[in-house]
């Protein structure tokens, strides 16, 4: 009798063990099925490496410039030194990035995407009547490769500052450096072509368009037999159709599509309803997963629409404005590093972390706590209309929250 009881008890425990193991395997299968691949990106606004910054790098173009008040690019270095002390010359290619290098290393994005507002050329003929012309020496392209930049948007109001020949040299220099670009080309077809960056389980597709609202001359538009910029069409309907057509040619499963767009003015927080409407339609109808907007010299409000990220104005990332007075209320010396993580299966935003930065001595420093708090206050104020806000982290970074 006792033996029979032990047998029954043994069978009972075996059944329990088999049941638990089955449940565990089932849970593992569910977890595996629910796993989604994601891609982490680095985004920023305008990267302006001409004039003063070019003059402190190892290889500089002629300092002669053609502005109304400043005729020598080295004067911008002097202005910065008057404000914050001496800048060593020449500097290493890592110098200007300083604290950004450590953040990039720790965050390890799959791709680094910028808007390059500088022509890369030694040509000395500026675009007539432009007024402000940015360029850096082609050998200084190493400042981009040192940072590991993967993509440059070229559809902006400085890419043709040194005429079409300067644009051609810019594109050739980036090609030789294995840096992808979009938004400009030897003709309108090439200018409209998206770039494709590899990721672990798919591609990162980036299109770039420039709007005349950002100050791009209409004559800069690429044409059938003329190099130039990929200009945003006048009507939203046409813009959506063109963007959709370009994306549909290349986008496949697990691909993320980014629209990098240069639009609007330099100062002010108001987001035109036209921009918001167009951004929504591009997401709804054209297959775009992220809107990467730039042109504003300071960060603007951020929206998450149908779980897709819209950065209306990323703000300048680095420039040579240090020491220039005017528009102080916008704190143009402060900038942001954006690190969105996106679900590759549906393009939806999983999370986004930002790091506040400050340009000082022509290099990027982590912002002080007081400056980071100021940026957080502004972003939360401007994001209230979109239901977005930022949560504070101990390392002075911030995490985006949205409704």
Order of alpha helices (4+ residues) and beta strands (2+ residues): alpha-beta-alpha-alpha-alpha-beta-beta-beta-alpha-beta-alpha-beta-beta-alpha-beta-beta-beta-alpha-beta-alpha-beta-beta-beta-beta-beta-beta-alpha-beta-beta
